[in-house]
Amino acid sequence: MSTYAIVGAGLAGAKAAQTLREEGFTGEIVLIGAEQERPYERPPLSKGYLKGTTELAKVYVHDPGWYAEHDVRLLLGVAATAVDPDGHTVHLASGERQPYDKLLIATGATPRPLPVEGADLEGVHYLRTLADSQALRAAFAHQGNVVIIGGGWIGLETAAAAREAGCAVTIVEPDPAPLYRTFGPAVGEIFAELHRRHGVDLRLGVSVASLGGTAHARTVVTSDGQALPADDVVVGIGAAPNVELARGAGLEVANGIVVDASLRTSHPDIYAAGDVAEAMNPLLGRPIRVEHWANALNGGPAAARAMLGHDVVYDRVPYFFTDQFELGMEFSGDITGHDRVVYRGSVDSLEFIAFWLEEGRVLAGMNVNVWDMTEKIQELVRAGYGGTTVDPARLADPAVPLDDLLAG
């Protein structure tokens, strides 16, 4: 009987196990996770669960009995310490050695630590795990001064949750706008204004020099000499893929574990999916590492099918979403190489679609409070990467259906 092992009991790993069973695999499945919690989804940790609007049971990928019912051996609270590709064995911190015929690495990413004096003080939070989110919920309940370091997705979403909980919130971001490297200055400014309207103090173009306090952080000192009062500090300055197992096993590693379009690593019996994988995307024509929910949701099943010998080409359009205050947004594509942004709808009323174009080709689209558009936007993106151009004036006109643009 074949044994398929999955290291990483998050969304990608859990969905891979589910797909193996759905596709008829009858061998042994072992799902290994370093956390004590059974697999859960991470978006609620900075959105609904953090705000108290999503109940805990909704965070988990499967009901508690699902794993036993589907004969999935779930090993929780035990880290994988090494992979022996030649011996087809995973070494565990418990001392156990888990043999496998095929292996999926879905170890995710770890928040980048803040590299300044005082970063080890109490009251400094990161957000990656369920326990992290629970700690932040408790901190925000005190309605104190919260300083958030980083104006990316984690920073903005936690800022919204903290403000809605009644905290005084300051964001410190070195770039001239939030999400500057994700969207550019104009769209980043839309998010900046949204947060300002809700009372968030944005300190842009400055970095953090140090944190002050004895046992507990009490101030955040910025590069321009300001000392910001802080009862709690949230660090959201990016995440690094957990590639240690792969590197130790001699697999090819770059900005993540290097995999081909079928999510296979440089070893034929080892695959990688989710945040940790730098996958060749045939649609974009280059490798890309995506740290968002949809990539785990879809990448885990794709890797499972590839492990079963199916002909898999993982060419999904990158997708992510956010909810901040009254703004709900979905984004599809990749803006790399764009030369202009076209808006359809009303930016002022936060009901619009933004499109990133390169020489008339749609590279990406973001729908803000305009729903049921993702499929059409992704069709435009696929067409754009295929060389199809659109008329920017018609693209900006809400009276022109997106279907008409697809028709030429």
PEQUIQUI-V307130 format. One record per pair of residues at least 24 apart in sequence whose ideal C-beta (glycine too) atoms are under 6 Angstrom apart, sorted by the first residue. I is the first residue (numbers start at 1). J is the second residue. Records with the same first field share a line. If there is no record, write none. Layout:
I: J ; J
//
This chain:
1: 27
2: 27 ; 101
3: 28 ; 100 ; 101
4: 29 ; 102
5: 30 ; 90 ; 98 ; 100 ; 103
6: 31 ; 104
7: 32 ; 80 ; 105
8: 106 ; 107
9: 33 ; 39
10: 39 ; 108
11: 41 ; 61 ; 296
12: 106 ; 273 ; 274 ; 296 ; 299 ; 300
13: 106
14: 39 ; 61
15: 300 ; 301
16: 104 ; 300 ; 303 ; 304
17: 72
19: 301 ; 304
20: 304
21: 70
23: 308
29: 72
30: 73 ; 98
31: 72 ; 74
32: 75 ; 80
33: 76
34: 79
36: 76 ; 77
37: 130
40: 130
43: 293
45: 133
46: 127 ; 154 ; 157 ; 158
47: 323
49: 133
50: 133 ; 161
51: 161 ; 164
80: 245
82: 248
83: 245 ; 249
85: 249 ; 267
102: 269 ; 307
103: 270
104: 271 ; 303
105: 272
106: 273 ; 274
107: 242 ; 276
108: 242 ; 274 ; 275 ; 276
109: 239 ; 241 ; 275
110: 240 ; 242
111: 239
112: 237 ; 238 ; 240
114: 235
116: 208 ; 210
117: 210
118: 210 ; 211
121: 211 ; 213 ; 216 ; 217
122: 215 ; 216
123: 216 ; 217 ; 232
124: 217 ; 233
125: 234
126: 235
127: 154
139: 232
140: 165 ; 167
143: 167
144: 231
145: 229 ; 230 ; 231
146: 232
147: 220 ; 228 ; 230 ; 233
148: 234
149: 208 ; 235
150: 236 ; 237
151: 178
152: 236
154: 236
155: 236
156: 324
158: 234
159: 200
160: 324 ; 325
163: 198
169: 200
170: 201 ; 228
171: 202
172: 203 ; 208
173: 204
174: 207
176: 204 ; 205
187: 354
194: 327
198: 325
241: 276
242: 276
254: 278
255: 289
256: 289
261: 313 ; 314
262: 306 ; 312
263: 302 ; 303 ; 306 ; 314
271: 303 ; 307
273: 299 ; 300 ; 303
274: 299
281: 315
282: 315
283: 315 ; 385
290: 318
292: 320
294: 319
317: 378 ; 381
328: 369
329: 368
330: 367 ; 374
331: 366
332: 365 ; 374 ; 377 ; 378 ; 381
333: 363 ; 364 ; 381
334: 364
335: 363 ; 364
338: 363
342: 392 ; 395 ; 396
344: 396 ; 398
345: 398
355: 395
360: 389
361: 389
376: 402
379: 406
//
